[in-house]
Amino acid sequence: MILTAAAYHNWGRWVVECPQPRCFNAEQVATAQPSVECRDCGQRCDIMWPSNPAHIEKVLAARLDAQRRNWYPSESVDDLIAENVAHPGEVR
């Protein structure tokens, strides 16, 4: 059975957490990669991508510190822009 997992942006890279219940691994993935196999448990999963990954990457790229380049599916691009505006010393 192929499961599904949502991609999110963490420290400047796209990541997918393994959807297997007792596996706590996460895999780095390339933009628009359709699926991934967990290196720890072997579970294969399809990746759910946001409709606008390039726009998310562009907004996050303005942040000077890669550790602050994070996006989660619960956030909108407008949320990211608002964060950038709220912290002007941390963006280019």
DRENTORKOL-3810 file (N, C-alpha, C; in nm, 4 decimals):
REM DRENTORKOL-3810
@n.u->0.0836; n.v->-0.1184; n.w->0.0000; ca.u->0.0000; ca.v->0.0000; ca.w->0.0000; c.u->0.0880; c.v->0.1246; c.w->0.0000
@n.u->0.0632; n.v->0.2133; n.w->-0.0920; ca.u->0.1384; ca.v->0.3387; ca.w->-0.0989; c.u->0.0632; c.v->0.4447; c.w->-0.0196
@n.u->0.1322; n.v->0.5036; n.w->0.0775; ca.u->0.0757; ca.v->0.6094; ca.w->0.1602; c.u->0.1095; c.v->0.7450; c.w->0.1002
@n.u->0.0570; n.v->0.8505; n.w->0.1593; ca.u->0.0807; ca.v->0.9865; ca.w->0.1121; c.u->0.1333; c.v->1.0711; c.w->0.2275
@n.u->0.2246; n.v->1.1617; n.w->0.1978; ca.u->0.2787; ca.v->1.2529; ca.w->0.2987; c.u->0.2954; c.v->1.3911; c.w->0.2370
@n.u->0.2732; n.v->1.4935; n.w->0.3180; ca.u->0.2843; ca.v->1.6318; ca.w->0.2712; c.u->0.4285; c.v->1.6804; c.w->0.2805
@n.u->0.4727; n.v->1.7480; n.w->0.1756; ca.u->0.6048; ca.v->1.8104; ca.w->0.1762; c.u->0.5957; c.v->1.9408; c.w->0.2552
@n.u->0.7043; n.v->1.9710; n.w->0.3266; ca.u->0.7140; ca.v->2.1003; ca.w->0.3937; c.u->0.8573; c.v->2.1494; c.w->0.3798
@n.u->0.8770; n.v->2.2777; n.w->0.4039; ca.u->1.0087; ca.v->2.3388; ca.w->0.3862; c.u->1.0711; c.v->2.3577; c.w->0.5233
@n.u->1.1904; n.v->2.3026; n.w->0.5421; ca.u->1.2575; ca.v->2.3055; ca.w->0.6709; c.u->1.4037; c.v->2.3409; c.w->0.6511
@n.u->1.4459; n.v->2.4514; n.w->0.7101; ca.u->1.5836; ca.v->2.4986; ca.w->0.7024; c.u->1.6319; c.v->2.5082; c.w->0.5568
@n.u->1.5460; n.v->2.5575; n.w->0.4702; ca.u->1.5853; ca.v->2.5808; ca.w->0.3313; c.u->1.5816; c.v->2.4598; c.w->0.2411
@n.u->1.5129; n.v->2.3542; n.w->0.2834; ca.u->1.5047; ca.v->2.2340; ca.w->0.1988; c.u->1.3656; c.v->2.1736; c.w->0.2115
@n.u->1.3234; n.v->2.1010; n.w->0.1104; ca.u->1.1950; ca.v->2.0323; ca.w->0.1136; c.u->1.2135; c.v->1.8984; c.w->0.1838
@n.u->1.1194; n.v->1.8656; n.w->0.2710; ca.u->1.1274; ca.v->1.7459; ca.w->0.3534; c.u->0.9912; c.v->1.6764; c.w->0.3561
@n.u->0.9940; n.v->1.5438; n.w->0.3678; ca.u->0.8724; ca.v->1.4639; ca.w->0.3858; c.u->0.8976; c.v->1.3692; c.w->0.5023
@n.u->0.8056; n.v->1.3673; n.w->0.5979; ca.u->0.8160; ca.v->1.2730; ca.w->0.7089; c.u->0.7565; c.v->1.1402; c.w->0.6668
@n.u->0.8208; n.v->1.0329; n.w->0.7059; ca.u->0.7700; ca.v->0.9000; ca.w->0.6742; c.u->0.6318; c.v->0.8825; c.w->0.7378
@n.u->0.5334; n.v->0.8386; n.w->0.6603; ca.u->0.3982; ca.v->0.8221; ca.w->0.7138; c.u->0.3764; c.v->0.6910; c.w->0.7898
@n.u->0.4773; n.v->0.6058; n.w->0.7940; ca.u->0.4646; ca.v->0.4796; ca.w->0.8673; c.u->0.4512; c.v->0.5119; c.w->1.0173
@n.u->0.3512; n.v->0.4597; n.w->1.0851; ca.u->0.3225; ca.v->0.4982; ca.w->1.2238; c.u->0.4392; c.v->0.4916; c.w->1.3226
@n.u->0.5239; n.v->0.3924; n.w->1.3166; ca.u->0.6312; ca.v->0.3812; ca.w->1.4149; c.u->0.7682; c.v->0.4217; c.w->1.3607
@n.u->0.7688; n.v->0.4867; n.w->1.2481; ca.u->0.8940; ca.v->0.5347; ca.w->1.1909; c.u->0.8995; c.v->0.6867; c.w->1.2093
@n.u->1.0112; n.v->0.7365; n.w->1.2547; ca.u->1.0232; ca.v->0.8798; ca.w->1.2814; c.u->1.1241; c.v->0.9465; c.w->1.1886
@n.u->1.1501; n.v->0.8852; n.w->1.0747; ca.u->1.2452; ca.v->0.9374; ca.w->0.9778; c.u->1.1806; c.v->1.0449; c.w->0.8904
@n.u->1.2632; n.v->1.1320; n.w->0.8385; ca.u->1.2217; ca.v->1.2310; ca.w->0.7390; c.u->1.3247; c.v->1.2277; c.w->0.6276
@n.u->1.2779; n.v->1.2471; n.w->0.5065; ca.u->1.3653; ca.v->1.2443; ca.w->0.3891; c.u->1.3653; c.v->1.3799; c.w->0.3206
@n.u->1.4826; n.v->1.4249; n.w->0.2795; ca.u->1.4909; ca.v->1.5450; ca.w->0.1972; c.u->1.4493; c.v->1.5065; c.w->0.0562
@n.u->1.3695; n.v->1.5914; n.w->-0.0091; ca.u->1.3207; ca.v->1.5624; ca.w->-0.1434; c.u->1.3431; c.v->1.6824; c.w->-0.2346
@n.u->1.3430; n.v->1.6566; n.w->-0.3640; ca.u->1.3581; ca.v->1.7622; ca.w->-0.4648; c.u->1.2211; c.v->1.8183; c.w->-0.5007
@n.u->1.2177; n.v->1.9443; n.w->-0.5344; ca.u->1.0925; ca.v->2.0091; ca.w->-0.5708; c.u->1.0194; c.v->1.9289; c.w->-0.6772
@n.u->0.8923; n.v->1.9016; n.w->-0.6524; ca.u->0.8017; ca.v->1.8314; ca.w->-0.7431; c.u->0.8335; c.v->1.6827; c.w->-0.7586
@n.u->0.9228; n.v->1.6285; n.w->-0.6774; ca.u->0.9490; ca.v->1.4839; ca.w->-0.6783; c.u->0.8168; c.v->1.4134; c.w->-0.6469
@n.u->0.7757; n.v->1.3145; n.w->-0.7250; ca.u->0.6438; ca.v->1.2552; ca.w->-0.7056; c.u->0.6308; c.v->1.1612; c.w->-0.5863
@n.u->0.7391; n.v->1.0938; n.w->-0.5499; ca.u->0.7319; ca.v->0.9970; ca.w->-0.4400; c.u->0.8700; c.v->0.9803; c.w->-0.3776
@n.u->0.8730; n.v->0.9119; n.w->-0.2629; ca.u->0.9989; ca.v->0.8887; ca.w->-0.1929; c.u->0.9882; c.v->0.7567; c.w->-0.1163
@n.u->1.1032; n.v->0.6936; n.w->-0.0964; ca.u->1.1088; ca.v->0.5722; ca.w->-0.0158; c.u->1.1905; c.v->0.6013; c.w->0.1092
@n.u->1.1378; n.v->0.5667; n.w->0.2238; ca.u->1.2053; ca.v->0.5888; ca.w->0.3515; c.u->1.3298; c.v->0.5018; c.w->0.3607
@n.u->1.4421; n.v->0.5623; n.w->0.3933; ca.u->1.5671; ca.v->0.4875; ca.w->0.4081; c.u->1.5679; c.v->0.3998; c.w->0.5326
@n.u->1.4859; n.v->0.4349; n.w->0.6318; ca.u->1.4858; ca.v->0.3570; ca.w->0.7559; c.u->1.3963; c.v->0.2339; c.w->0.7486
@n.u->1.2718; n.v->0.2513; n.w->0.7021; ca.u->1.1773; ca.v->0.1392; ca.w->0.7068; c.u->1.1373; c.v->0.0853; c.w->0.5694
@n.u->1.1741; n.v->0.1569; n.w->0.4617; ca.u->1.1423; ca.v->0.1111; ca.w->0.3268; c.u->1.0033; c.v->0.1477; c.w->0.2782
@n.u->0.9252; n.v->0.2180; n.w->0.3615; ca.u->0.7898; ca.v->0.2591; ca.w->0.3201; c.u->0.7996; c.v->0.3574; c.w->0.2040
@n.u->0.7230; n.v->0.3329; n.w->0.1010; ca.u->0.7167; ca.v->0.4237; ca.w->-0.0131; c.u->0.5938; c.v->0.5104; c.w->0.0048
@n.u->0.6054; n.v->0.6391; n.w->-0.0297; ca.u->0.4880; ca.v->0.7262; ca.w->-0.0203; c.u->0.4873; c.v->0.8273; c.w->-0.1345
@n.u->0.3666; n.v->0.8609; n.w->-0.1763; ca.u->0.3473; ca.v->0.9692; ca.w->-0.2719; c.u->0.3577; c.v->1.1001; c.w->-0.1956
@n.u->0.4079; n.v->1.2032; n.w->-0.2620; ca.u->0.4276; ca.v->1.3325; ca.w->-0.1972; c.u->0.3178; c.v->1.4296; c.w->-0.2402
@n.u->0.2539; n.v->1.4920; n.w->-0.1426; ca.u->0.1572; ca.v->1.5983; ca.w->-0.1686; c.u->0.2335; c.v->1.7309; c.w->-0.1654
@n.u->0.2322; n.v->1.8006; n.w->-0.2783; ca.u->0.3034; ca.v->1.9282; ca.w->-0.2895; c.u->0.2057; c.v->2.0439; c.w->-0.2817
@n.u->0.2501; n.v->2.1593; n.w->-0.2311; ca.u->0.1648; ca.v->2.2781; ca.w->-0.2372; c.u->0.1493; c.v->2.3192; c.w->-0.3832
@n.u->0.0480; n.v->2.3959; n.w->-0.4108; ca.u->0.0237; ca.v->2.4368; ca.w->-0.5500; c.u->0.1278; c.v->2.5372; c.w->-0.5995
@n.u->0.2045; n.v->2.5964; n.w->-0.5086; ca.u->0.2966; ca.v->2.7037; ca.w->-0.5461; c.u->0.4351; c.v->2.6901; c.w->-0.4806
@n.u->0.5033; n.v->2.5768; n.w->-0.4954; ca.u->0.6321; ca.v->2.5609; ca.w->-0.4270; c.u->0.7363; c.v->2.6647; c.w->-0.4689
@n.u->0.7376; n.v->2.7061; n.w->-0.5933; ca.u->0.8366; ca.v->2.8051; ca.w->-0.6383; c.u->0.8146; c.v->2.9399; c.w->-0.5701
@n.u->0.6900; n.v->2.9775; n.w->-0.5497; ca.u->0.6598; ca.v->3.1043; ca.w->-0.4824; c.u->0.7016; c.v->3.0967; c.w->-0.3354
@n.u->0.6767; n.v->2.9850; n.w->-0.2722; ca.u->0.7187; ca.v->2.9648; ca.w->-0.1336; c.u->0.8709; c.v->2.9762; c.w->-0.1241
@n.u->0.9419; n.v->2.9103; n.w->-0.2138; ca.u->1.0880; ca.v->2.9151; ca.w->-0.2143; c.u->1.1384; c.v->3.0581; c.w->-0.2329
@n.u->1.0741; n.v->3.1332; n.w->-0.3196; ca.u->1.1154; ca.v->3.2712; ca.w->-0.3470; c.u->1.1001; c.v->3.3584; c.w->-0.2225
@n.u->0.9875; n.v->3.3467; n.w->-0.1541; ca.u->0.9651; ca.v->3.4262; ca.w->-0.0332; c.u->1.0644; c.v->3.3858; c.w->0.0761
@n.u->1.0879; n.v->3.2571; n.w->0.0909; ca.u->1.1812; ca.v->3.2103; ca.w->0.1937; c.u->1.3258; c.v->3.2460; c.w->0.1608
@n.u->1.3602; n.v->3.2540; n.w->0.0342; ca.u->1.4974; ca.v->3.2861; ca.w->-0.0066; c.u->1.5401; c.v->3.4250; c.w->0.0402
@n.u->1.4440; n.v->3.5118; n.w->0.0687; ca.u->1.4754; ca.v->3.6459; ca.w->0.1173; c.u->1.5295; c.v->3.6438; c.w->0.2602
@n.u->1.5106; n.v->3.5359; n.w->0.3315; ca.u->1.5558; ca.v->3.5251; ca.w->0.4699; c.u->1.7055; c.v->3.4939; c.w->0.4731
@n.u->1.7795; n.v->3.5734; n.w->0.5472; ca.u->1.9246; ca.v->3.5596; ca.w->0.5528; c.u->1.9692; c.v->3.4282; c.w->0.6170
@n.u->1.9004; n.v->3.3854; n.w->0.7195; ca.u->1.9379; ca.v->3.2659; ca.w->0.7943; c.u->1.8590; c.v->3.1456; c.w->0.7432
@n.u->1.9293; n.v->3.0457; n.w->0.6916; ca.u->1.8617; ca.v->2.9264; ca.w->0.6377; c.u->1.7777; c.v->2.8560; c.w->0.7432
@n.u->1.8136; n.v->2.8692; n.w->0.8696; ca.u->1.7361; ca.v->2.8066; ca.w->0.9761; c.u->1.5961; c.v->2.8676; c.w->0.9890
@n.u->1.5753; n.v->2.9844; n.w->0.9317; ca.u->1.4452; ca.v->3.0501; ca.w->0.9351; c.u->1.3654; c.v->3.0276; c.w->0.8063
@n.u->1.4177; n.v->2.9502; n.w->0.7153; ca.u->1.3487; ca.v->2.9234; ca.w->0.5880; c.u->1.2589; c.v->2.8009; c.w->0.6039
@n.u->1.1477; n.v->2.8219; n.w->0.6742; ca.u->1.0551; ca.v->2.7142; ca.w->0.7063; c.u->0.9147; c.v->2.7489; c.w->0.6582
@n.u->0.8458; n.v->2.6481; n.w->0.6086; ca.u->0.7054; ca.v->2.6614; ca.w->0.5681; c.u->0.6351; c.v->2.5291; c.w->0.5949
@n.u->0.5132; n.v->2.5397; n.w->0.6472; ca.u->0.4326; ca.v->2.4206; ca.w->0.6742; c.u->0.2994; c.v->2.4331; c.w->0.6008
@n.u->0.2385; n.v->2.3229; n.w->0.5634; ca.u->0.1139; ca.v->2.3276; ca.w->0.4861; c.u->0.0017; c.v->2.4106; c.w->0.5498
@n.u->0.0083; n.v->2.4329; n.w->0.6788; ca.u->-0.0942; ca.v->2.5147; ca.w->0.7447; c.u->-0.0740; c.v->2.6641; c.w->0.7209
@n.u->0.0386; n.v->2.7035; n.w->0.6587; ca.u->0.0690; ca.v->2.8443; ca.w->0.6348; c.u->0.0424; c.v->2.8825; c.w->0.4898
@n.u->0.0046; n.v->3.0064; n.w->0.4700; ca.u->-0.0121; ca.v->3.0595; ca.w->0.3344; c.u->0.1134; c.v->3.1387; c.w->0.2967
@n.u->0.1260; n.v->3.1708; n.w->0.1698; ca.u->0.2371; ca.v->3.2547; ca.w->0.1255; c.u->0.2245; c.v->3.3920; c.w->0.1907
@n.u->0.1031; n.v->3.4401; n.w->0.2077; ca.u->0.0822; ca.v->3.5689; ca.w->0.2750; c.u->0.1351; c.v->3.5652; c.w->0.4189
@n.u->0.1206; n.v->3.4509; n.w->0.4864; ca.u->0.1772; ca.v->3.4362; ca.w->0.6215; c.u->0.3288; c.v->3.4532; c.w->0.6179
@n.u->0.3940; n.v->3.3927; n.w->0.5193; ca.u->0.5398; ca.v->3.4025; ca.w->0.5068; c.u->0.5827; c.v->3.5457; c.w->0.4792
@n.u->0.5103; n.v->3.6122; n.w->0.3916; ca.u->0.5411; ca.v->3.7526; ca.w->0.3595; c.u->0.5256; c.v->3.8389; c.w->0.4844
@n.u->0.4192; n.v->3.8157; n.w->0.5601; ca.u->0.3970; ca.v->3.8913; ca.w->0.6840; c.u->0.5114; c.v->3.8685; c.w->0.7830
@n.u->0.5618; n.v->3.7453; n.w->0.7929; ca.u->0.6755; ca.v->3.7179; ca.w->0.8799; c.u->0.7989; c.v->3.7943; c.w->0.8338
@n.u->0.8215; n.v->3.7984; n.w->0.7020; ca.u->0.9356; ca.v->3.8724; ca.w->0.6483; c.u->0.9243; c.v->4.0209; c.w->0.6817
@n.u->0.8047; n.v->4.0767; n.w->0.6683; ca.u->0.7823; ca.v->4.2192; ca.w->0.6975; c.u->0.8018; c.v->4.2458; c.w->0.8465
@n.u->0.7584; n.v->4.1523; n.w->0.9308; ca.u->0.7691; ca.v->4.1689; ca.w->1.0757; c.u->0.9146; c.v->4.1626; c.w->1.1247
@n.u->1.0028; n.v->4.1053; n.w->1.0454; ca.u->1.1436; ca.v->4.0898; ca.w->1.0842; c.u->1.2349; c.v->4.1454; c.w->0.9741
@n.u->1.2277; n.v->4.2780; n.w->0.9482; ca.u->1.3021; ca.v->4.3349; ca.w->0.8340; c.u->1.4534; c.v->4.3195; c.w->0.8429
@n.u->1.5097; n.v->4.3103; n.w->0.9610; ca.u->1.6543; ca.v->4.2935; ca.w->0.9750; c.u->1.7026; c.v->4.1550; c.w->0.9392
@n.u->1.6105; n.v->4.0640; n.w->0.9177; ca.u->1.6466; ca.v->3.9245; ca.w->0.8888; c.u->1.6229; c.v->3.8848; c.w->0.7439
@n.u->1.5847; n.v->3.9825; n.w->0.6603; ca.u->1.5604; ca.v->3.9538; ca.w->0.5194; c.u->1.6473; c.v->4.0426; c.w->0.4320
@n.u->1.6662; n.v->3.9965; n.w->0.3087; ca.u->1.7467; ca.v->4.0744; ca.w->0.2121; c.u->1.6641; c.v->4.1838; c.w->0.1533
END
